[in-house]
Amino acid sequence: MMNVFKLGAHAFVTRLHALLLIIVLLVAGTVSAQDIQDMQRSNNVELLAWVGKEGSDAESKEAPKFSVNEQVILYIEVATPRWFTGGTHIGSVEIPNVMSKQRNQLATNYTERKGGQTWSRQRWEITLYPQASGEFVVPPVAVGVQVSTADGSKVAGTLYTRPIKFEASMPSGLLSDESAWFTATKVSVDQKWTTSNDELKVGDAITRTITINAQDSLSVLLPDLLSNDSTASYQAYPQPNRLDDQQTRGDYQSSRIEESVYVIQQGGEFTLPEHKFQWWNSKNKQLETVVIEGRTFKAKHTFKSFVKAYSGWLVGSAVTLFVLAIAVLSIHRYYRSRPAPPWLVFRRMVKANRWGAARASLYKQLRSNTGKLEMSKASDSDVWQKHSQRLQEGLEDASLMNALWKGMQALKPKRFKLAMPKALPQLDELRSRKNTRKR
């Protein structure tokens, strides 16, 4: 009976201890969840946040000023004279008309002597890029912290940064919200050309690669240059852009790699255009322009591309040749059964050096055109007299014969003459007849 009683008492005590342990753990958890604010009030946890240069006055009431598109760094720093028992977590930052990016997912850890104590510090950096002019407010950011207490226990909770104001404005009157530009402290551009063959022909490809590197900027803000700019000479096929943002020892580097493949559609010479963009140098406070040079290429035609490129000219030439052939055949058929025109007969005589027949043809044409029998009497001009004198002297020259024939055609009388009726004399005659009758 006593053994049974002892076993029951032992079980009761064991259950009582377990219940007390659960209560202690629950109370400890409740206290821990509330003590993170107490530790902040007792200066055992410190939370700072500011924008601008490192080491800026976090409690300054004056809002710092930046330019539109300029990189603004938001610093969030947590410190404790104890030590961190777990990782710190930073909430997201969302601000209208501001792009934010946390490039480094790890905090910078370091220690600092303060008031004779060694403080452990964790610093986070978030980059902000205002997209318009105006005043902006960074809302309170949630920071999850877990530190140790004096008795060695862990305290975890969430702290919030204070709201932070800053201003942004256009850095130059030459810039506007409609134009494409960005802000950086240093920019470099590299261009590379690659051709599918050394001697280009229609159907070959040219690859153009442009790389823009910018310091203290964001890759999505860098300009888009190689758009779909196809022409009749080439077809452009832009490739997906490659964007990259990195942070190395406090240096923020961004790059944009654009690539486009141009397939040649026509032979001949063509030029891939130049590109230019502007960027604001926030370090030197000046606007800079970058020009990326174009390049001229020459491609050979294939038979298919030649026909395609000059199809209109080829069709026009074929039609012209066809019309000319029909005209020649028609003239040939017309004069095959009819005598040739006098000028053609004369030209053939001169070409065959038949000077006697040519001279007789000249006198026959002289009599037909002017009714004269002597060449010298056809015209009084000095040139005609000179030519006729040379003909009388028996000169046998093709240019002389042709000149006389041409001059003789000018002497040919005009067939159509409009005779204007003389109305006034007839009126006078009628008037005189009337007067005679009255008398």
C-alpha positions as CSV (number, residue, x, y, z in Angstrom):
1,M,0.0,0.0,0.0
2,M,2.9,2.3,0.8
3,N,4.6,1.5,-2.5
4,V,1.4,2.4,-4.4
5,F,1.2,5.6,-2.6
6,K,4.8,6.5,-3.3
7,L,4.4,5.8,-7.0
8,G,1.3,8.1,-7.2
9,A,3.1,10.9,-5.4
10,H,6.1,10.6,-7.7
11,A,3.9,10.8,-10.8
12,F,2.1,13.8,-9.4
13,V,5.3,15.6,-8.8
14,T,6.6,14.8,-12.3
15,R,3.5,16.1,-13.9
16,L,3.7,19.2,-11.7
17,H,7.2,19.9,-12.8
18,A,6.3,19.4,-16.5
19,L,3.4,21.8,-16.1
20,L,5.6,24.4,-14.4
21,L,8.2,24.1,-17.2
22,I,5.6,24.7,-19.9
23,I,4.3,27.7,-18.0
24,V,7.9,29.1,-17.7
25,L,8.5,28.5,-21.4
26,L,5.3,30.2,-22.4
27,V,6.0,33.2,-20.1
28,A,9.6,33.4,-21.4
29,G,8.4,33.3,-25.0
30,T,5.9,36.1,-24.2
31,V,8.5,38.2,-22.5
32,S,11.0,37.6,-25.3
33,A,8.5,38.7,-27.9
34,Q,8.0,42.0,-26.1
35,D,11.6,42.6,-24.9
36,I,13.0,43.6,-28.3
37,Q,11.4,47.1,-27.9
38,D,12.6,47.2,-24.3
39,M,16.1,46.5,-25.5
40,Q,15.8,49.3,-28.0
41,R,14.6,51.7,-25.3
42,S,17.5,50.6,-23.0
43,N,20.0,51.2,-25.8
44,N,20.9,47.5,-26.1
45,V,19.6,47.5,-29.7
46,E,20.1,50.4,-32.1
47,L,18.3,50.9,-35.5
48,L,19.5,53.7,-37.9
49,A,18.4,54.5,-41.4
50,W,19.4,57.3,-43.8
51,V,19.8,58.1,-47.5
52,G,22.8,59.7,-49.2
53,K,26.4,59.3,-48.5
54,E,27.8,56.9,-46.0
55,G,28.1,58.5,-42.6
56,S,25.4,61.1,-43.2
57,D,23.6,62.5,-40.2
58,A,20.7,60.0,-39.7
59,E,18.8,62.5,-37.6
60,S,19.1,65.5,-40.0
61,K,15.8,67.2,-40.6
62,E,16.8,68.7,-44.0
63,A,15.8,66.4,-46.9
64,P,18.8,65.6,-49.1
65,K,18.5,66.5,-52.8
66,F,19.3,64.3,-55.8
67,S,18.7,64.4,-59.5
68,V,16.1,62.3,-61.4
69,N,17.4,58.8,-62.2
70,E,20.3,59.3,-59.8
71,Q,21.2,56.4,-57.6
72,V,20.2,57.0,-54.0
73,I,21.4,54.6,-51.4
74,L,19.2,53.8,-48.5
75,Y,21.3,52.6,-45.5
76,I,19.7,50.5,-42.7
77,E,22.0,49.6,-39.8
78,V,21.3,47.5,-36.8
79,A,23.7,47.4,-33.8
80,T,23.9,45.8,-30.3
81,P,26.5,45.7,-27.5
82,R,25.7,41.9,-27.3
83,W,25.7,39.7,-30.3
84,F,23.3,38.7,-33.0
85,T,21.9,35.2,-32.5
86,G,20.3,35.0,-35.9
87,G,20.0,36.6,-39.3
88,T,18.5,40.0,-39.8
89,H,15.7,40.4,-42.3
90,I,14.9,43.6,-44.2
91,G,11.4,44.2,-45.5
92,S,10.7,45.4,-49.1
93,V,10.7,49.1,-50.0
94,E,8.0,50.4,-52.2
95,I,7.7,54.1,-53.2
96,P,5.6,55.5,-56.0
97,N,7.7,56.7,-59.0
98,V,10.9,55.2,-57.4
99,M,12.6,52.0,-58.5
100,S,14.2,50.1,-55.7
101,K,16.6,47.2,-55.8
102,Q,18.5,45.3,-53.1
103,R,21.5,44.1,-55.0
104,N,23.4,42.5,-52.1
105,Q,21.4,39.9,-50.1
106,L,24.0,39.9,-47.3
107,A,24.7,42.6,-44.8
108,T,28.0,44.1,-44.1
109,N,29.1,43.0,-40.5
110,Y,31.7,44.9,-38.5
111,T,32.4,46.0,-34.9
112,E,32.8,49.4,-33.3
113,R,34.0,50.6,-29.9
114,K,31.4,52.9,-28.3
115,G,31.2,54.0,-24.7
116,G,33.9,51.5,-23.7
117,Q,31.8,48.6,-25.2
118,T,32.2,46.7,-28.4
119,W,29.1,46.9,-30.6
120,S,28.3,44.5,-33.3
121,R,26.8,46.1,-36.4
122,Q,25.0,45.0,-39.5
123,R,24.5,47.4,-42.4
124,W,22.2,46.9,-45.3
125,E,22.1,48.9,-48.6
126,I,19.1,49.4,-50.9
127,T,19.5,51.4,-54.1
128,L,16.7,53.8,-55.0
129,Y,16.2,55.5,-58.4
130,P,13.6,58.3,-58.5
131,Q,11.9,58.5,-61.9
132,A,10.3,62.0,-61.6
133,S,10.8,65.3,-59.9
134,G,9.3,65.9,-56.5
135,E,9.5,65.0,-52.8
136,F,9.6,61.3,-51.8
137,V,9.2,59.6,-48.5
138,V,10.7,56.3,-47.6
139,P,8.1,54.6,-45.5
140,P,9.0,52.7,-42.3
141,V,10.8,49.5,-43.2
142,A,10.3,46.4,-41.1
143,V,13.6,44.9,-39.8
144,G,13.5,41.5,-38.1
145,V,16.2,41.3,-35.4
146,Q,17.4,38.5,-33.1
147,V,19.9,39.3,-30.4
148,S,21.1,37.9,-27.0
149,T,20.3,39.2,-23.6
150,A,22.5,39.6,-20.5
151,D,21.3,36.3,-19.1
152,G,22.2,34.5,-22.4
153,S,18.7,34.1,-23.7
154,K,17.5,35.0,-27.2
155,V,15.3,38.0,-28.0
156,A,13.6,38.2,-31.4
157,G,11.2,40.8,-32.8
158,T,10.5,43.4,-35.4
159,L,11.7,47.0,-35.4
160,Y,10.7,49.7,-37.9
161,T,12.8,52.5,-39.3
162,R,11.6,56.1,-39.2
163,P,10.2,57.7,-42.4
164,I,12.9,59.4,-44.4
165,K,12.4,62.3,-46.9
166,F,14.4,63.2,-49.9
167,E,13.9,65.3,-53.0
168,A,14.6,64.8,-56.7
169,S,14.7,67.3,-59.6
170,M,15.8,67.5,-63.3
171,P,19.5,68.1,-63.4
172,S,19.5,70.1,-66.6
173,G,17.1,72.2,-68.7
174,L,18.3,70.2,-71.8
175,L,16.6,67.1,-70.4
176,S,12.9,66.2,-70.1
177,D,10.8,63.3,-69.0
178,E,10.0,62.4,-72.6
179,S,13.6,62.0,-73.7
180,A,15.6,58.9,-73.0
181,W,18.6,59.4,-70.7
182,F,20.0,58.1,-67.4
183,T,22.3,59.1,-64.6
184,A,25.6,57.6,-63.7
185,T,29.1,58.4,-62.5
186,K,30.9,56.6,-65.3
187,V,29.9,55.1,-68.7
188,S,31.7,53.0,-71.2
189,V,30.5,51.5,-74.5
190,D,31.8,48.7,-76.6
191,Q,30.7,47.6,-80.1
192,K,31.5,44.4,-82.0
193,W,30.7,43.3,-85.5
194,T,30.6,39.7,-86.7
195,T,29.9,38.6,-90.3
196,S,28.9,35.1,-91.5
197,N,31.3,35.4,-94.5
198,D,34.3,37.5,-95.4
199,E,32.7,38.4,-98.8
200,L,29.1,39.1,-98.1
201,K,26.3,38.2,-100.5
202,V,22.5,38.2,-100.3
203,G,21.4,35.8,-97.5
204,D,24.4,36.3,-95.3
205,A,24.1,37.7,-91.8
206,I,25.8,40.5,-89.8
207,T,25.7,40.4,-86.0
208,R,26.0,43.7,-84.2
209,T,26.6,43.6,-80.4
210,I,26.6,46.8,-78.2
211,T,27.6,46.6,-74.6
212,I,26.9,49.6,-72.2
213,N,28.6,49.6,-68.8
214,A,27.5,52.2,-66.3
215,Q,28.6,52.8,-62.7
216,D,26.0,53.8,-60.1
217,S,23.0,53.2,-62.3
218,L,20.5,50.4,-63.0
219,S,20.5,48.1,-66.1
220,V,16.8,48.7,-66.8
221,L,17.5,52.4,-67.1
222,L,20.1,52.1,-69.8
223,P,18.9,52.9,-73.3
224,D,17.4,50.4,-75.7
225,L,19.2,51.1,-79.0
226,L,18.9,48.1,-81.4
227,S,15.2,48.0,-82.1
228,N,13.6,46.4,-85.1
229,D,14.9,48.8,-87.7
230,S,14.5,46.7,-90.9
231,T,14.9,48.2,-94.4
232,A,14.7,47.0,-97.9
233,S,18.4,46.1,-97.8
234,Y,18.3,44.0,-94.6
235,Q,16.0,42.4,-92.2
236,A,16.7,42.9,-88.5
237,Y,16.2,40.3,-85.8
238,P,16.9,41.7,-82.3
239,Q,18.0,39.2,-79.7
240,P,16.9,39.2,-76.0
241,N,18.7,41.8,-74.0
242,R,21.1,40.7,-71.3
243,L,20.9,42.9,-68.1
244,D,23.2,42.6,-65.2
245,D,23.5,44.5,-61.9
246,Q,26.4,43.8,-59.5
247,Q,27.9,45.2,-56.3
248,T,31.5,44.7,-55.6
249,R,33.0,46.3,-52.4
250,G,30.6,49.2,-52.5
251,D,30.9,49.7,-56.3
252,Y,27.6,49.4,-58.2
253,Q,28.1,48.2,-61.8
254,S,25.3,47.8,-64.3
255,S,25.5,46.5,-67.9
256,R,23.2,46.1,-70.8
257,I,24.2,43.9,-73.8
258,E,22.1,44.3,-76.9
259,E,22.5,42.1,-80.0
260,S,20.8,42.2,-83.4
261,V,21.3,39.9,-86.4
262,Y,20.8,41.6,-89.8
263,V,20.1,39.3,-92.8
264,I,21.0,40.9,-96.1
265,Q,18.0,41.1,-98.5
266,Q,19.5,43.0,-101.5
267,G,22.9,43.3,-103.1
268,G,24.8,46.6,-103.2
269,E,26.0,49.0,-100.6
270,F,24.1,49.7,-97.4
271,T,24.8,51.3,-94.1
272,L,23.7,50.1,-90.6
273,P,22.9,53.4,-88.8
274,E,24.7,55.1,-85.9
275,H,23.1,55.4,-82.5
276,K,23.4,58.0,-79.8
277,F,22.2,58.6,-76.2
278,Q,22.6,61.1,-73.4
279,W,23.5,60.6,-69.8
280,W,23.9,62.9,-66.8
281,N,27.3,62.7,-65.1
282,S,26.3,63.1,-61.4
283,K,30.0,63.2,-60.5
284,N,31.0,66.0,-62.8
285,K,27.5,67.6,-62.9
286,Q,27.4,67.8,-66.7
287,L,25.4,66.3,-69.6
288,E,27.3,64.0,-71.9
289,T,26.5,62.5,-75.3
290,V,27.7,59.1,-76.6
291,V,27.7,58.4,-80.3
292,I,28.0,54.7,-81.4
293,E,29.2,54.7,-85.0
294,G,27.5,52.9,-87.8
295,R,29.2,50.9,-90.6
296,T,28.8,50.5,-94.3
297,F,28.8,47.1,-96.0
298,K,28.7,45.8,-99.6
299,A,27.0,42.6,-100.6
300,K,26.9,40.7,-103.9
301,H,23.8,39.8,-105.7
302,T,22.6,36.2,-106.2
303,F,20.6,35.5,-109.4
304,K,17.3,35.4,-107.5
305,S,18.1,38.6,-105.6
306,F,19.1,40.4,-108.8
307,V,15.9,39.5,-110.5
308,K,13.9,40.6,-107.4
309,A,15.8,43.9,-107.0
310,Y,15.6,44.9,-110.7
311,S,12.3,43.2,-111.7
312,G,10.7,46.6,-112.5
313,W,13.7,47.7,-114.6
314,L,13.9,44.3,-116.4
315,V,10.2,44.3,-117.2
316,G,10.4,47.9,-118.5
317,S,13.4,47.0,-120.7
318,A,11.7,43.9,-122.0
319,V,8.6,45.9,-123.0
320,T,10.7,48.6,-124.6
321,L,12.7,46.1,-126.6
322,F,9.5,44.4,-127.7
323,V,8.0,47.6,-128.9
324,L,11.2,48.5,-130.8
325,A,11.3,45.1,-132.4
326,I,7.6,45.5,-133.5
327,A,8.4,49.0,-134.9
328,V,11.5,47.8,-136.8
329,L,9.6,44.9,-138.3
330,S,6.7,47.1,-139.2
331,I,9.0,49.6,-141.0
332,H,10.8,46.8,-142.7
333,R,7.6,45.3,-144.0
334,Y,6.3,48.7,-145.1
335,Y,9.3,49.5,-147.2
336,R,9.8,46.0,-148.5
337,S,7.0,46.6,-151.0
338,R,7.5,50.4,-151.3
339,P,10.4,52.6,-152.4
340,A,12.7,53.8,-149.6
341,P,12.4,57.4,-148.6
342,P,14.7,59.9,-150.5
343,W,16.9,60.7,-147.4
344,L,17.6,57.0,-146.8
345,V,18.5,56.4,-150.4
346,F,20.8,59.5,-150.3
347,R,22.5,58.3,-147.1
348,R,23.2,54.9,-148.6
349,M,24.8,56.6,-151.7
350,V,27.1,58.7,-149.5
351,K,28.0,55.8,-147.4
352,A,28.8,53.7,-150.5
353,N,30.9,56.6,-151.9
354,R,28.6,56.8,-155.0
355,W,29.4,60.4,-155.4
356,G,27.9,60.8,-158.9
357,A,24.6,59.3,-157.9
358,A,24.6,61.4,-154.7
359,R,25.3,64.6,-156.7
360,A,22.4,63.7,-159.0
361,S,20.1,63.1,-156.1
362,L,21.0,66.5,-154.6
363,Y,20.1,68.3,-157.9
364,K,16.9,66.4,-158.1
365,Q,15.9,67.4,-154.5
366,L,17.0,71.0,-155.4
367,R,14.5,71.1,-158.3
368,S,11.8,69.5,-156.2
369,N,12.2,71.8,-153.2
370,T,13.0,75.2,-154.8
371,G,12.3,74.8,-158.5
372,K,15.9,76.0,-159.2
373,L,18.4,74.3,-161.5
374,E,21.6,75.8,-160.1
375,M,22.8,75.1,-156.6
376,S,24.2,78.6,-156.1
377,K,20.8,80.3,-156.7
378,A,19.0,78.3,-154.1
379,S,20.1,80.7,-151.2
380,D,22.1,83.8,-150.8
381,S,23.7,82.9,-147.4
382,D,27.4,82.8,-147.2
383,V,27.4,79.3,-145.9
384,W,25.3,78.0,-148.7
385,Q,27.4,79.8,-151.3
386,K,30.5,78.3,-149.8
387,H,29.1,74.7,-149.8
388,S,27.8,75.0,-153.4
389,Q,31.2,76.4,-154.6
390,R,32.9,73.4,-153.1
391,L,30.4,71.1,-154.8
392,Q,31.0,72.8,-158.2
393,E,34.7,72.2,-157.7
394,G,34.0,68.5,-157.6
395,L,34.9,67.9,-153.9
396,E,33.7,64.5,-152.8
397,D,33.1,64.6,-149.1
398,A,30.4,63.0,-147.0
399,S,30.1,65.9,-144.5
400,L,29.6,68.4,-147.5
401,M,26.9,66.2,-149.0
402,N,25.0,65.8,-145.8
403,A,25.3,69.6,-145.1
404,L,23.8,70.4,-148.5
405,W,21.0,67.9,-148.1
406,K,20.2,69.3,-144.6
407,G,20.2,72.9,-145.9
408,M,18.1,72.0,-148.8
409,Q,15.4,70.6,-146.5
410,A,15.3,74.0,-144.8
411,L,14.6,75.6,-148.2
412,K,11.6,73.4,-148.8
413,P,8.4,75.6,-148.9
414,K,5.8,75.1,-146.2
415,R,2.8,73.3,-147.3
416,F,0.3,74.8,-144.9
417,K,-0.3,78.6,-144.8
418,L,-3.2,80.3,-143.2
419,A,-4.4,83.1,-145.5
420,M,-6.1,85.8,-143.4
421,P,-9.1,87.4,-145.4
422,K,-8.8,91.0,-146.0
423,A,-12.1,92.2,-144.6
424,L,-11.4,96.0,-144.6
425,P,-11.0,96.4,-148.4
426,Q,-14.2,94.5,-149.1
427,L,-16.0,96.8,-146.6
428,D,-14.6,99.9,-148.5
429,E,-15.8,98.4,-151.8
430,L,-19.4,97.9,-150.5
431,R,-19.4,101.4,-149.1
432,S,-18.4,103.0,-152.4
433,R,-21.1,101.1,-154.3
434,K,-23.7,102.4,-151.9
435,N,-22.6,106.0,-152.4
436,T,-22.7,105.6,-156.2
437,R,-26.3,104.4,-156.1
438,K,-27.4,107.3,-153.9
439,R,-26.0,109.8,-156.4
